[in-house]
Amino acid sequence: MPQGAPAPRYPAHLLVVLAAVVLLAFSGLLRSIQTTTQLAATSRDPYGVELALRRFAPARTQLPPGARVAYFTDVPLNSDAGVAAFLATQHALAPCLLLHPDLTAPPEFAIGNFSRPQNYQRPGYDVAADLGNGVILYRRVTTP
Amino acid sequence: MIDAWPLLSALALGGAAAEAAIPAPATLAPPLRWLWRTALAVPFALGITSITTFALIWTGAASPLSILAVELALLAATAFALHRRRHPGSEPLPTTTPFSWNWALRIAAALATLLFLFNFQNATAAAPYGEWDASSIWNLRARFLAGGDAWRFAVAPGLNAQLTGASHPGYPLLLSAFIARGWILSSSVSPTLPAATALLTSLATLLFLPAALAWRRAESLGLLALLLLLASEGWLSQTPVQYADVPLALLLLASTALLHTALDSAWSPRLALAAGLLAGFAAWTKNEGLVVLLALLAVTLLRGGSRPFLWTFAGALPGAVATLLLKTFLTQGGASLYPSSTSEALSMLASPARWSEVLRGYLDASLSLGFPLSHPLLLLAILAFVLRPASPERLRSALFASLPALALLAAGFTALLVTTANQQWHVSTAVNRLVIQVWPALLFTALLALRSPEELALTDPKSKSPAPAAPPDPAPPPTRRPRPRPRSG
């Protein structure tokens, strides 16, 4: 603006509408914050990743980095809960690669992720360690 | 603090590269120039460091030392280019007398940004590992990439375990490789790094949008755009989830802004190269980015001719080649979600029910972009009503600049029509993301198509009628400042 020139003026309706837009934008933002706060209060660790990292921490130290690991569970893998549990376990054990037991030749190691106590034996594998919280480490049966 | 220095070193390289490619416009006020530099450092940092890190991982040479050595060499080369540059500024546009209520808009924008930070912190505290796709795709692949010899699992078909929709070993790697770089450099797999990356990309979008609009039109429009973006619950809720959609949206926004500049000016090689580079990085971020790149190239060829096209194409090479190599040589197998024959595709296209499902998905996603009374589309319509459309020339350049974003929406629509996955599931999981990816860029182009509050200043203080619609850019109205001389030397 040139020095000494009067400040520009604007139509009143423009200023009113812009103020309304700003206020409405803030109302939307505040409502989003309210939604986030409610979700945060009711749903911590929604996909069980933190829990899986805690449960599988002992197994991770016993598996060689980058190992292929078969996955045994009592939660069906064709259910939402089964998929979520598989992916949380995969995240916790990476860089080991979890394999669907039906899809591949049995690797050296397997991990069990069980929702309740049961007979943990699985064909072709020995239980190498019961690591608690439904986490079982298996090793393939060695043929003589 | 362990995670801060890998991010800061990436930003240093990204900032230098951005400044070398597209210097902060001389017409911007110093605070906006700072916003511009900070914001553009992020997409350049993401793109450059993710590609160099992945190249080192692939060749088996990745280590903290090798990553730093390569980046230092690039930083030195960039600094040399900056030093030698003779024309540091882009051609500046004429500016209008600033809107005298900009101070109020600045306060509102600053307050809204603080509220955004509070919201981000709140969401991240509840889900520090992000949402579903973060732990099952993006951060999981980063863990493999940072896991030494296990990096190949990031692109292995076994990763999918036949759980369709999970893991996606064929997805491009910008986000995962950037996070893996930080983990390799800090020798720790900390969850704060993906969260900090999500914050960086979100903040960069929030900073770049007002800076780019201030450059192309007026600061007031930029500040209003920031407020509208923060009123967009759909975008806001995606910022802390640690997916690749917000980074892709940032890259699309930045390449759109550069495309618009090129459309309005003389297609400088520097602009075309930088727009291509960012669009190439978009292709390296998600498959959708490939559509953005192709659309950008098409617009460049149609509107600029062969020379700008070649510059844009050259700029796109790093991201495009990285994506092509990944998909050609590394990604094996993977479930296809699309028909294997033309007849199958045609029968899907002929089904009204499938059209209805996708249309409903787009409508739902648009509605869920905001809350009813403060919906950003409603706010945009109100602004359009009071500000009125700009001149036909401006409308045309805004329309052409929006073509990459519109092409992405159209490509997504077609892909969802012919998906072989459960269509309802595919629509419900994909359309929201598409809308988030294009929203900042479309908001930018929509506001470009309007007159700014500056242009509605009353010509005579006693008159109640605003100035007539602004003429096209080359003919500045009387209230405008004389065109500043480009800096030289």
Interface residues (C-beta under 8 A of the other chain):
Chain A: M1 P6 A7 P8 R9 Y10 P11 H13 L14 L15 V17 L18 A20 V21 V22 L24 A25 F26 S27 G28 L29 L30 R31 S32 I33 T35 T36 T37 L39 A40 A41 S43 R44 D45 P46 Y47 V49 E50 P65 G66 R68 Y71 L77 V83 A84 F86 L87 A88 Q90 H91 A94 P95 C96 L97 L98 L99 H100 L103 T104
Chain B: T97 P98 F99 S100 W101 A104 L105 A108 L111 A112 L115 F116 F118 N119 N122 A123 A125 A126 A127 P128 Y129 E131 W132 S135 S136 N139 L140 R143 F144 A146 G147 G148 D149 A150 W151 F153 A156 G158 L159 A161 Q162 L163 A166 S167 L224 L227 L228 L230 A231 S232 E233 L236 S237 G370 F371 L373 S374 H375 P376 L378 L379 I382 L383 F385 V386 L387 P453 E454 L456 A457 L458 P461 K464 S465 P466 T479
